[in-house]
Amino acid sequence: MHRSPLLATLTAIALAALCSGQQTGLGISPTVIAGAEISIPAPGTGEATFYLASAAHVAKRKLSLGQPIRLSGQDLSIAGRYVAILCAGSCRSQAFFVTPAAPASLSFVVHPSRAWIGREGAISGVALPFDKFHNLVQDPVNVDFSIVAGGSKLYSASAPSRRGIAWFRAASGSKAGAAQLTASAGTVSARRALQLVASDPCRLQIRATPAPKGVAVETEPIHDCSGNAIPDGTIVTFTANGADGISTVDAPVKHGVARALLASSGNVVITAASGVVMGNELRMSVKP
């Protein structure tokens, strides 16, 4: 069969128009599953021309009547509307639909790649089932979603696809660490991963000691309210208010602790904050 991707739809319409008013019907089932092989009766004698047109391609072949016309699974691999036309003196035509086959793969998208713990609806995912010919399966398909973190199941639910899309939204749990997300439909599955990270610090406890050029201050190990260590890079703002003014340093957490050197002297009031969380207040006398 000769195939041309250009002007396929217009050609199909033109061919169907040629058959207008002619004898119709070729004995094809109104719906055919993608990849199925079908046989079209072609009784009679002599030469004929057969056309197969869809939105994706147009095919043409010369044949001898008396033998059935066989269409392979490759001929009918793309879902959509087809028009089959058999011409031998007069033309007969029939339109039929090719529907997607069973799901053979899942396209699975998860958002975000990092999620704070303790958030309702923080994790969402979308799954789209495709058959082996990459047609989107639009008939309802039950998709099972699950989230496993720290060896325990965080979320599990089944959702039917609608027009080829199934989705879920879930809370992020209370434990930081890697999470495995799975979408499955029958024997087909897809897996993604995301990182659950600690939420805002629950409390800040700081300590300070005099240093040659001011005050060395650091936090105790910082955790959120569920006991998870705050991720490195979280910013803690240290402030020293003394006789020579205010000194402020933004310090990132490293290995659970934030440290800074504040240039200040005299009677100093030292505070720390991270987001909406304030630390304890320290008062000390620092020699210039």
N, C-alpha and C positions, 0 to 999 in steps of 0.2 A: 504493500500500500504506500502510495505517495502521500506525504504529510506536509502541510504548510501551516505555520502558526499565524500567518497574516490573513486578515479579513475572513477569519473562520466563521464568525457569527453571520456576517453579511452573506457569505456564500451559502450557508445553511438556509437562510431566509429565502434567497433567490431560488435555490433548488426546490424548496418546499412550494414556492409560488408556481414553479413550472408544473408541479403536480396538482395544482388546484383544479378541481373539477374532474380529475382522473380517478381511476379506481384506487382505493386506499386500503391499507392494512397489509401487514407482512407476517402476522402471526407471532409477533414479539411480545413477551410479557411487558406490561406497563412499567415495571420496575425491575432492574437488574442490579445485583450486588457487584460492586467494583471488583475486578479481577476474575469474574466468572466467564466461562466460555459458553457461547450460545451458538445455536444452529438455526438458520433462517431458511424455510422451504423456498425453493426456486423452481417450481414445476415448468414444464414446457421444453421446447427445443430451440436451438439457435443461440446467437450471441446476445449478451446483455451487458449493461453497465450498472455497477453498484456504487452508491455514494454513502459515506457515513460522515456526518457533520456534527460538531459540538462547538461549544464556546472556546475549546482549547485547540482543535485541529479539524481539518477536513481531509478525508481519505477517499480515493477512487480506485476501482479495479474493474478490469474486464473479466467476464466469466462466461461459461457455457451453461445454459439452462438445463435443468434435469438433475443437477447436483446441489445439495444444500450449501448455503453460504455460511462459512464458519468464521466466527469472530473470536479472537483469542482474548485472554485476560488482559494483555497489554493494550489491545484495541479499546478496551472498556475499563481502563484503570483510573480515569479522572472522573470524579463525581460531577453530575450535572445533567442537563437536558441534551438528548441526542436526537437526530433525525436520520432515519435510514430510508434510502430511496433506491428502488430497483426499476430500471428503464429498459424496455425492449419493445420498441414501437410506441407503446403507451407506458406511463410511469405509475408505480404504486409507491406509497410512502407511509411511514409511521413514525410518530414521535414517542420516545420513551425516556425514562429517567434512570441514571446510574446512581445508586446510593452508596455511601461509604461502607466498607467492610468492617469487621470487628476491630476494636482498638488494638493497636500493635505497639504504640508508644505513648508516653505522656510528656507534654511540655509543662514543666513545673517551675513556677517563679515564686520566690519568697521575699518578703520585705519586713524589716530591714536586714542588713547583714550583722548589725550589732543592736541589741535591744536591752534597755534597762529592765531590771527585774522589778516585780511588784507593780506592773502596769496592766490595767485591763485593756484588752484589745490591742496590745502592743505588737503582736505578730500576725501577719496575714499572708495568705498564699493563694495562688490561682493555678488550676490544672486544666489543660486542654488535651483531650484524647484525639489521637490521629490513627488512621489505619496504616497498613504497610505501604500504601501508595501516597501517603502524606495528605490524604483528604481529612478535613476536620469532621469528626463524628458528631453530628448534631442531634441524633436521637439520644434520649436520656441515658446516661451511664452513671452508676453509683461509684463514687470515688471515696476511698477511705483515706482520711488524713490522720497522722499521728505525729506527736512531738515527744522525743525521749531525751532527757537531760539527767546527768548524774546517775545513770543506770535505772531510773524510774520513769514511768510514763507521765508526761506533763499534760498531754492532751490527746484525745482520741474521739473522732466523730466521722460519720459518713454523710456525704452530701451528693444529691443527684445533679448531674450537669444540666444546664439550661442553655439551649442553642450552642452547645459545644463548650461551655464554661462551667466549671465547678470551683467553689472558693470557700475559704474559712477565715475566721478571725479568732485569736486565742490570747489569753493572758500570758504573761511572761514568767510566772512562777516566782519562787523566792530564793533560788540558789543560782549563783553565778557559775559560768562554765560553758563548755561547748554543748550545743543542742543539735540533735539529728532530726530532720523533718522528712517524712515519707508520705508520698501520695501513691495509691495503688488502685487499680481497676482490674479485677480478676487476677490474671497472672502477670499483668504489666505493672511496673512500679518505677518511680523516680525518687531520688534522694537528694536533699540539699542540707547544708549546715549553716548555722549562725552562732554568734557568740552572745551569751547572756552576761551582762556586766552589772556590777554592783550599782545600786541607786545612790542618791545623795548621802553624804556622811550623816551618821546619826548624832555623833557628838565629836567635839574636838577638845583634846586635852593637851596643853602645851607646857613646856618647861624651858627655862632660859638660864644661861650662865654668862658672866662677864667675859668679854673677849678683848684682845689688844686694841681693836678699833671699834668697839661698841658692844653689842650683845649678840651672842649666838643663841638662836632659838630653834626648837624643833618640836614636832608633834609626837605624841605616842602613836603606835600603829592605828590607822584610821579604818573604821568599818562602817558599813551601813547598818540600818536597824535590824537586818536579818542576820548580821554577823559576817557578811561577805566583805573581803578586803576591797577597799576602793582601788580602782585601776590606776596604774602609773600614768602620769600626765595630768591627773586632776589638779587644778590650781588651788593653792591655799594662799590667802593674802595675810601677811604679817604686818602689823602696824605698831610703831613705838612712838609715843607722845611724851617728849621730854622738854627740858628747859631750852634746848637749842632747836626746837621745832618738831615736826612730824616726819618720821622716816617710814616708808612703805616698800615692801618687797613682795612680788608675786612669785611664789616658789612651786614648782611641780612636785607631785608626789613621786617618790622613787622607792620601790620595794616597800610600799605601804606607809612611808614616812616622808614628811616635807621638812626641809631645813632651810634656814636663811641667816644672814648676818645683817643686823640692823645697826646703822651708824647713829648712835645716840649716847648721851651722857647725862649725868645728874639724876634726879628723881624721874624715873621713867615708868609709864604705864604701857604694858604690852598686851595686845589682843591679836586674835587670829579669826579668820572667817573663810568659809568655803561655800559658795552659793548662798543659801538662806540660813546656814548653820553658823552660829557664833561659838567660839571657844571660851575657855576660862580666861579671866583677866589676871595678869601678873603685875605686881608693883615691886620695883627694886631700885637700888641706888647704884649708879654706874659711875666710876671715876673717869674723868676726861683723859 
